[in-house]
Amino acid sequence: MSITLAAEDLHLTQSAVSRQVRTLEEMLGVKLLVRGHRSISLTEEGERLFRCGDEAIRQLQDVIGTIHVGLAARPVTIVSSIGVAGLWLVPRLNDLLRRHPNVDVRISAGNELSDLRSEEFDLAIRYCPPEAVSQEATRLFGETVAPVAHPSQGVRILETPKDLEAQVLLEFDGEYRPWLRWNEWLAKQGWGEARPKAFLRFNQYDQTVQAAIAGQGIALGRLELLGLALADGRLTTVKVPQPGPVTSHAYWLIRTSSAPRSEVEAVVQWIKEEASSTTV
């Protein structure tokens, strides 16, 4: 609210700024400023015009900033679920950076399905059955589920329902999938009436795994995602008499472009190599 400061910002004289404001007022047929002794304030019409103009300028700045970034080296954006990003992708990024130090990568993790046609994404890792992906998708690895716990729990095998009485079971309380539900696993063992010590439930799978690593109970582990934690001893598998429910779900790599940039292709090849070494 200063003609003097506005003039300094615009590198104009005070009279030039005042003249332009008066010209705008004459064009609109309303007063935009109330001029007082060494002060100005906006009229109601001036306030409306300011708010609209300020928002328009901000939007324009945002678009220009986006275009500027787009013209610079764009990062390779990988979309995945929170669990896949936190448990499988992120722990392996050091190797990617070592092999491709000049490739910038952006991880976009979320559990909502995104529009893969958007130019914002380059690659996506999806968890779904084969019929839910196109023929162009690349299968990375399947899904093997087994109980897992921290070695400090001292649980190597569950042989009878009574063995559960002292155990806390960690449950992923997300979308219903029988192979990730303890009630389905217990039913497969014929232990439908078994009563564990307690249940802890989480709405994110990586939280369930972190609780298991912290020694808070036994989780149903998606072994392909937990390969590093199993290899370094943060988790160990717990044997049960019968296997649990199985699934045809797998992890698939999807490209948003049939002619990807060279840096995208480098990341694609790296993901494929990492996936080929993901075994249980």
C-alpha positions as a Python dict, from the first residue, in 0.01 Angstrom:
ca = {
    (1, 'M'): (0, 0, 0),
    (2, 'S'): (271, 240, -109),
    (3, 'I'): (303, 419, -441),
    (4, 'T'): (666, 489, -356),
    (5, 'L'): (757, 122, -301),
    (6, 'A'): (558, 17, -608),
    (7, 'A'): (751, 266, -818),
    (8, 'E'): (1081, 132, -684),
    (9, 'D'): (981, -228, -764),
    (10, 'L'): (878, -131, -1119),
    (11, 'H'): (1174, 105, -1173),
    (12, 'L'): (933, 387, -1256),
    (13, 'T'): (865, 727, -1107),
    (14, 'Q'): (587, 775, -853),
    (15, 'S'): (397, 997, -1096),
    (16, 'A'): (414, 728, -1368),
    (17, 'V'): (263, 467, -1134),
    (18, 'S'): (-7, 709, -1016),
    (19, 'R'): (-90, 794, -1377),
    (20, 'Q'): (-130, 425, -1470),
    (21, 'V'): (-360, 366, -1171),
    (22, 'R'): (-576, 665, -1271),
    (23, 'T'): (-590, 537, -1629),
    (24, 'L'): (-715, 201, -1503),
    (25, 'E'): (-975, 373, -1282),
    (26, 'E'): (-1099, 578, -1578),
    (27, 'M'): (-1123, 265, -1793),
    (28, 'L'): (-1324, 78, -1529),
    (29, 'G'): (-1531, 379, -1421),
    (30, 'V'): (-1467, 315, -1049),
    (31, 'K'): (-1220, 424, -785),
    (32, 'L'): (-965, 155, -693),
    (33, 'L'): (-765, 347, -432),
    (34, 'V'): (-860, 584, -151),
    (35, 'R'): (-580, 838, -126),
    (36, 'G'): (-511, 987, 215),
    (37, 'H'): (-234, 1196, 362),
    (38, 'R'): (77, 984, 296),
    (39, 'S'): (-134, 669, 276),
    (40, 'I'): (-354, 476, 36),
    (41, 'S'): (-607, 197, 81),
    (42, 'L'): (-811, -22, -152),
    (43, 'T'): (-1175, 43, -220),
    (44, 'E'): (-1412, -256, -227),
    (45, 'E'): (-1375, -274, -606),
    (46, 'G'): (-1000, -234, -575),
    (47, 'E'): (-985, -522, -325),
    (48, 'R'): (-1179, -748, -563),
    (49, 'L'): (-953, -659, -854),
    (50, 'F'): (-639, -706, -645),
    (51, 'R'): (-738, -1053, -525),
    (52, 'C'): (-823, -1168, -876),
    (53, 'G'): (-512, -1015, -1031),
    (54, 'D'): (-283, -1148, -758),
    (55, 'E'): (-415, -1503, -803),
    (56, 'A'): (-378, -1479, -1182),
    (57, 'I'): (-15, -1363, -1149),
    (58, 'R'): (60, -1646, -904),
    (59, 'Q'): (-87, -1904, -1143),
    (60, 'L'): (116, -1757, -1427),
    (61, 'Q'): (434, -1778, -1218),
    (62, 'D'): (360, -2140, -1133),
    (63, 'V'): (311, -2232, -1499),
    (64, 'I'): (629, -2052, -1604),
    (65, 'G'): (818, -2230, -1325),
    (66, 'T'): (683, -2567, -1440),
    (67, 'I'): (781, -2497, -1801),
    (68, 'H'): (1128, -2388, -1692),
    (69, 'V'): (1178, -2707, -1490),
    (70, 'G'): (1043, -2913, -1779),
    (71, 'L'): (1301, -2767, -2013),
    (72, 'A'): (1579, -2858, -1770),
    (73, 'A'): (1692, -3216, -1706),
    (74, 'R'): (1380, -3396, -1589),
    (75, 'P'): (1407, -3659, -1318),
    (76, 'V'): (1289, -4012, -1385),
    (77, 'T'): (966, -4035, -1188),
    (78, 'I'): (871, -4378, -1053),
    (79, 'V'): (522, -4431, -914),
    (80, 'S'): (459, -4713, -669),
    (81, 'S'): (267, -4804, -358),
    (82, 'I'): (403, -4688, -23),
    (83, 'G'): (502, -5044, 70),
    (84, 'V'): (691, -5116, -252),
    (85, 'A'): (872, -4782, -234),
    (86, 'G'): (973, -4813, 130),
    (87, 'L'): (1056, -5184, 144),
    (88, 'W'): (1193, -5268, -201),
    (89, 'L'): (1276, -4960, -409),
    (90, 'V'): (1429, -4704, -172),
    (91, 'P'): (1671, -4944, 5),
    (92, 'R'): (1824, -5025, -336),
    (93, 'L'): (1868, -4670, -466),
    (94, 'N'): (2232, -4644, -358),
    (95, 'D'): (2318, -4902, -622),
    (96, 'L'): (2128, -4706, -887),
    (97, 'L'): (2309, -4385, -794),
    (98, 'R'): (2644, -4564, -801),
    (99, 'R'): (2582, -4704, -1148),
    (100, 'H'): (2409, -4398, -1293),
    (101, 'P'): (2536, -4096, -1095),
    (102, 'N'): (2398, -3844, -1346),
    (103, 'V'): (2041, -3974, -1346),
    (104, 'D'): (1798, -3786, -1123),
    (105, 'V'): (1518, -3997, -976),
    (106, 'R'): (1190, -3897, -814),
    (107, 'I'): (988, -4151, -614),
    (108, 'S'): (614, -4082, -601),
    (109, 'A'): (465, -4320, -344),
    (110, 'G'): (94, -4355, -280),
    (111, 'N'): (-175, -4619, -263),
    (112, 'E'): (-420, -4444, -495),
    (113, 'L'): (-418, -4559, -858),
    (114, 'S'): (-280, -4282, -1076),
    (115, 'D'): (-345, -4199, -1438),
    (116, 'L'): (-34, -4344, -1600),
    (117, 'R'): (-103, -4149, -1917),
    (118, 'S'): (-2, -3833, -1735),
    (119, 'E'): (330, -3689, -1849),
    (120, 'E'): (422, -3646, -1485),
    (121, 'F'): (517, -4015, -1454),
    (122, 'D'): (774, -4219, -1640),
    (123, 'L'): (746, -4559, -1474),
    (124, 'A'): (510, -4737, -1238),
    (125, 'I'): (542, -5052, -1031),
    (126, 'R'): (199, -5206, -988),
    (127, 'Y'): (80, -5493, -769),
    (128, 'C'): (-208, -5676, -935),
    (129, 'P'): (-313, -6000, -1108),
    (130, 'P'): (-194, -6066, -1466),
    (131, 'E'): (-529, -5980, -1622),
    (132, 'A'): (-514, -5627, -1478),
    (133, 'V'): (-211, -5516, -1683),
    (134, 'S'): (-144, -5473, -2054),
    (135, 'Q'): (76, -5699, -2261),
    (136, 'E'): (346, -5431, -2261),
    (137, 'A'): (391, -5457, -1882),
    (138, 'T'): (698, -5642, -1754),
    (139, 'R'): (653, -5895, -1473),
    (140, 'L'): (916, -5826, -1206),
    (141, 'F'): (841, -6098, -949),
    (142, 'G'): (554, -6278, -781),
    (143, 'E'): (436, -6283, -423),
    (144, 'T'): (530, -6539, -157),
    (145, 'V'): (383, -6486, 188),
    (146, 'A'): (502, -6643, 514),
    (147, 'P'): (506, -6544, 883),
    (148, 'V'): (811, -6338, 982),
    (149, 'A'): (946, -6202, 1310),
    (150, 'H'): (1257, -6045, 1458),
    (151, 'P'): (1508, -6309, 1578),
    (152, 'S'): (1485, -6167, 1932),
    (153, 'Q'): (1130, -6303, 1950),
    (154, 'G'): (1277, -6652, 1957),
    (155, 'V'): (996, -6787, 1739),
    (156, 'R'): (1119, -7030, 1475),
    (157, 'I'): (811, -7247, 1438),
    (158, 'L'): (444, -7251, 1534),
    (159, 'E'): (337, -7613, 1572),
    (160, 'T'): (7, -7598, 1762),
    (161, 'P'): (-266, -7341, 1838),
    (162, 'K'): (-131, -7322, 2193),
    (163, 'D'): (193, -7175, 2056),
    (164, 'L'): (-3, -6863, 1962),
    (165, 'E'): (-118, -6785, 2315),
    (166, 'A'): (203, -6598, 2394),
    (167, 'Q'): (232, -6426, 2054),
    (168, 'V'): (122, -6086, 1926),
    (169, 'L'): (8, -6101, 1564),
    (170, 'L'): (68, -5797, 1343),
    (171, 'E'): (-209, -5739, 1090),
    (172, 'F'): (-209, -5528, 776),
    (173, 'D'): (-554, -5373, 792),
    (174, 'G'): (-569, -5266, 427),
    (175, 'E'): (-768, -5394, 131),
    (176, 'Y'): (-899, -5744, 201),
    (177, 'R'): (-667, -6003, 52),
    (178, 'P'): (-693, -6354, 201),
    (179, 'W'): (-322, -6429, 166),
    (180, 'L'): (-242, -6129, 389),
    (181, 'R'): (-501, -6202, 662),
    (182, 'W'): (-424, -6390, 979),
    (183, 'N'): (-773, -6536, 1009),
    (184, 'E'): (-731, -6703, 668),
    (185, 'W'): (-387, -6833, 763),
    (186, 'L'): (-510, -6975, 1092),
    (187, 'A'): (-803, -7138, 915),
    (188, 'K'): (-559, -7306, 674),
    (189, 'Q'): (-381, -7459, 974),
    (190, 'G'): (-711, -7576, 1121),
    (191, 'W'): (-657, -7328, 1405),
    (192, 'G'): (-969, -7122, 1358),
    (193, 'E'): (-1037, -7118, 1732),
    (194, 'A'): (-683, -7019, 1828),
    (195, 'R'): (-650, -6712, 2049),
    (196, 'P'): (-323, -6517, 2021),
    (197, 'K'): (-208, -6290, 2299),
    (198, 'A'): (-312, -5980, 2103),
    (199, 'F'): (-345, -5821, 1760),
    (200, 'L'): (-179, -5500, 1643),
    (201, 'R'): (-330, -5360, 1324),
    (202, 'F'): (-180, -5109, 1079),
    (203, 'N'): (-324, -4936, 773),
    (204, 'Q'): (11, -4932, 588),
    (205, 'Y'): (206, -5248, 512),
    (206, 'D'): (547, -5092, 576),
    (207, 'Q'): (428, -5001, 928),
    (208, 'T'): (341, -5366, 983),
    (209, 'V'): (692, -5467, 876),
    (210, 'Q'): (859, -5202, 1091),
    (211, 'A'): (666, -5330, 1392),
    (212, 'A'): (793, -5682, 1319),
    (213, 'I'): (1151, -5555, 1287),
    (214, 'A'): (1107, -5379, 1622),
    (215, 'G'): (1020, -5713, 1782),
    (216, 'Q'): (657, -5626, 1847),
    (217, 'G'): (507, -5945, 1704),
    (218, 'I'): (472, -6180, 1407),
    (219, 'A'): (368, -6042, 1067),
    (220, 'L'): (268, -6202, 740),
    (221, 'G'): (571, -6119, 533),
    (222, 'R'): (570, -6056, 160),
    (223, 'L'): (906, -6225, 119),
    (224, 'E'): (1006, -6070, -214),
    (225, 'L'): (969, -5722, -65),
    (226, 'L'): (1154, -5823, 251),
    (227, 'G'): (1457, -5982, 88),
    (228, 'L'): (1707, -5732, 230),
    (229, 'A'): (1564, -5754, 584),
    (230, 'L'): (1573, -6134, 570),
    (231, 'A'): (1928, -6135, 432),
    (232, 'D'): (2072, -5907, 701),
    (233, 'G'): (1891, -6079, 987),
    (234, 'R'): (1641, -5809, 1080),
    (235, 'L'): (1369, -6064, 1011),
    (236, 'T'): (1347, -6441, 999),
    (237, 'T'): (1071, -6667, 870),
    (238, 'V'): (849, -6859, 1111),
    (239, 'K'): (750, -7208, 1002),
    (240, 'V'): (391, -7332, 1024),
    (241, 'P'): (252, -7682, 951),
    (242, 'Q'): (58, -7583, 637),
    (243, 'P'): (112, -7312, 373),
    (244, 'G'): (-134, -7028, 375),
    (245, 'P'): (-352, -6893, 93),
    (246, 'V'): (-173, -6824, -235),
    (247, 'T'): (-225, -6552, -493),
    (248, 'S'): (-167, -6485, -861),
    (249, 'H'): (-86, -6121, -782),
    (250, 'A'): (257, -6008, -896),
    (251, 'Y'): (462, -5690, -929),
    (252, 'W'): (469, -5535, -1275),
    (253, 'L'): (675, -5259, -1435),
    (254, 'I'): (475, -5024, -1657),
    (255, 'R'): (616, -4756, -1887),
    (256, 'T'): (416, -4448, -1980),
    (257, 'S'): (601, -4401, -2309),
    (258, 'S'): (683, -4646, -2585),
    (259, 'A'): (991, -4436, -2666),
    (260, 'P'): (1136, -4342, -2326),
    (261, 'R'): (1429, -4105, -2271),
    (262, 'S'): (1771, -4265, -2234),
    (263, 'E'): (1779, -4205, -1859),
    (264, 'V'): (1438, -4371, -1822),
    (265, 'E'): (1562, -4674, -2014),
    (266, 'A'): (1867, -4692, -1784),
    (267, 'V'): (1639, -4704, -1479),
    (268, 'V'): (1420, -4967, -1648),
    (269, 'Q'): (1718, -5195, -1700),
    (270, 'W'): (1833, -5142, -1341),
    (271, 'I'): (1489, -5229, -1203),
    (272, 'K'): (1479, -5546, -1414),
    (273, 'E'): (1820, -5654, -1289),
    (274, 'E'): (1724, -5591, -927),
    (275, 'A'): (1400, -5783, -978),
    (276, 'S'): (1583, -6082, -1130),
    (277, 'S'): (1788, -6111, -810),
    (278, 'T'): (1478, -6087, -590),
    (279, 'T'): (1435, -6449, -480),
    (280, 'V'): (1298, -6622, -172),
}
